[in-house]
Amino acid sequence: MIADFSKLFHQSSKDGSKGHPPIPANFDEWPDEWKTTYYKSYPRLPKIGLEDKPPAADFFDLIKRRKSQRDFSRTPLAKYELSILLKYSCGNTGPLEKGRSRRAQASGGARFPIEVYPIVFRPGADLPAGLYHYNVKDHALDVLWERNFSDEDIHQIFTYPWVKDAAVGIVMTAVFWRNQMKYGERGYRYILLEAGHIGQNFYLTSEALGIKCCALGGTMDQNLERLIDIDGVTESVVYGFAIGK
Ligand SMILES: Cc1cc2nc3c(=O)[nH]c(=O)nc-3n(C[C@H](O)[C@H](O)[C@H](O)COP(=O)(O)O)c2cc1C
């Protein structure tokens, strides 16, 4: 039963033999892989550079106004809007320490296991329809597949029929190893929690940009994994978003 599975996982990933492994207090004693930031990149594919200057916004007002919106109008996003959305939800925002970068979201152990794939349904003046990967290091889109998405194509990857009227579908995947090589079974919790941090940033950043946003547990994971060309095991879909106007 589902409830038994979550109980089993939650209990067995509490502090204990399958919980946190011991982590030396001294950073210098950590294995190199705990200190390395792993970025996914597609060096042979073309890139689209993104913009960086956010609009002014009142933080508390954004929290009050945030809500899930599903009444999209098939209007495209401008590249600027997608740029700011990505940078301020999951992009590099400044130096962390020891040559590493901080991001818009908190990350257990700065392991940054989440990858983000925007799927542009509605071509705009400066952004063709297609499947992209957000290249965090370069703040750019890796162009995985420039192509159109029909309503039926969209329905094959997102459960809800209104997603077809969004401008962009966003898929978050997890590269589990980046986190679990340090935190073991318990790391699975941290990965999903981090996806939630990014998700809240999508909501607030969308609000600041005056665009609409809805979280999507309703993703067709296996179809998305085939589309993105990931194996669904070492890297797998964890969360989705519909963004539009
Ligand atoms: C993890 C998660 C998954 C969600 N999945 C969906 C979804 O698949 N479809 C949907 O319409 N809304 C989804 N939502 C949005 C919730 O329905 C929404 O946040 C809730 O009704 C509260 O409304 P509000 O966000 O406007 O405050 C999801 C929210 C979260 C946090």
The ligand as an SDF file (V2000), in Angstrom:
LIG
                    3D

 31 33  0  0  0  0  0  0  0  0999 V2000
    3.5150   19.5520   -5.0160 C   0  0  0  0  0  0  0  0  0  0  0  0
    2.3620   20.2530   -5.6660 C   0  0  0  0  0  0  0  0  0  0  0  0
    1.7520   19.6820   -6.7730 C   0  0  0  0  0  0  0  0  0  0  0  0
    0.6920   20.3240   -7.4100 C   0  0  0  0  0  0  0  0  0  0  0  0
    0.1540   19.7640   -8.5230 N   0  0  0  0  0  0  0  0  0  0  0  0
   -0.8720   20.3650   -9.1450 C   0  0  0  0  0  0  0  0  0  0  0  0
   -1.4180   19.7920  -10.3330 C   0  0  0  0  0  0  0  0  0  0  0  0
   -0.9720   18.7740  -10.8290 O   0  0  0  0  0  0  0  0  0  0  0  0
   -2.4740   20.4250  -10.9160 N   0  0  0  0  0  0  0  0  0  0  0  0
   -2.9980   21.5750  -10.4040 C   0  0  0  0  0  0  0  0  0  0  0  0
   -3.9540   22.0900  -10.9700 O   0  0  0  0  0  0  0  0  0  0  0  0
   -2.4630   22.1720   -9.2960 N   0  0  0  0  0  0  0  0  0  0  0  0
   -1.4130   21.5970   -8.6580 C   0  0  0  0  0  0  0  0  0  0  0  0
   -0.8560   22.1830   -7.5470 N   0  0  0  0  0  0  0  0  0  0  0  0
   -1.3420   23.4780   -7.0820 C   0  0  0  0  0  0  0  0  0  0  0  0
   -2.2780   23.3400   -5.8910 C   0  0  0  0  0  0  0  0  0  0  0  0
   -3.5130   22.8080   -6.3150 O   0  0  0  0  0  0  0  0  0  0  0  0
   -2.4620   24.7210   -5.2480 C   0  0  0  0  0  0  0  0  0  0  0  0
   -1.2280   25.1950   -4.7720 O   0  0  0  0  0  0  0  0  0  0  0  0
   -3.4490   24.6690   -4.0860 C   0  0  0  0  0  0  0  0  0  0  0  0
   -4.7450   24.3890   -4.5490 O   0  0  0  0  0  0  0  0  0  0  0  0
   -3.4720   26.0000   -3.3170 C   0  0  0  0  0  0  0  0  0  0  0  0
   -3.8140   27.0640   -4.1860 O   0  0  0  0  0  0  0  0  0  0  0  0
   -2.8630   28.3080   -4.4290 P   0  0  0  0  0  0  0  0  0  0  0  0
   -1.5270   27.8130   -4.9350 O   0  0  0  0  0  0  0  0  0  0  0  0
   -3.5660   29.1580   -5.4450 O   0  0  0  0  0  0  0  0  0  0  0  0
   -2.7110   29.0310   -3.1220 O   0  0  0  0  0  0  0  0  0  0  0  0
    0.2110   21.5700   -6.9070 C   0  0  0  0  0  0  0  0  0  0  0  0
    0.8310   22.1390   -5.7860 C   0  0  0  0  0  0  0  0  0  0  0  0
    1.9070   21.5040   -5.1900 C   0  0  0  0  0  0  0  0  0  0  0  0
    2.6110   22.1610   -4.0340 C   0  0  0  0  0  0  0  0  0  0  0  0
  1  2  1  0
  2  3  1  0
  2 30  2  0
  3  4  2  0
  4  5  1  0
  4 28  1  0
  5  6  2  0
  6  7  1  0
  6 13  1  0
  7  8  2  0
  7  9  1  0
  9 10  1  0
 10 11  2  0
 10 12  1  0
 12 13  2  0
 13 14  1  0
 14 15  1  0
 14 28  1  0
 15 16  1  0
 16 17  1  0
 16 18  1  0
 18 19  1  0
 18 20  1  0
 20 21  1  0
 20 22  1  0
 22 23  1  0
 23 24  1  0
 24 25  2  0
 24 26  1  0
 24 27  1  0
 28 29  2  0
 29 30  1  0
 30 31  1  0
M  END
$$$$
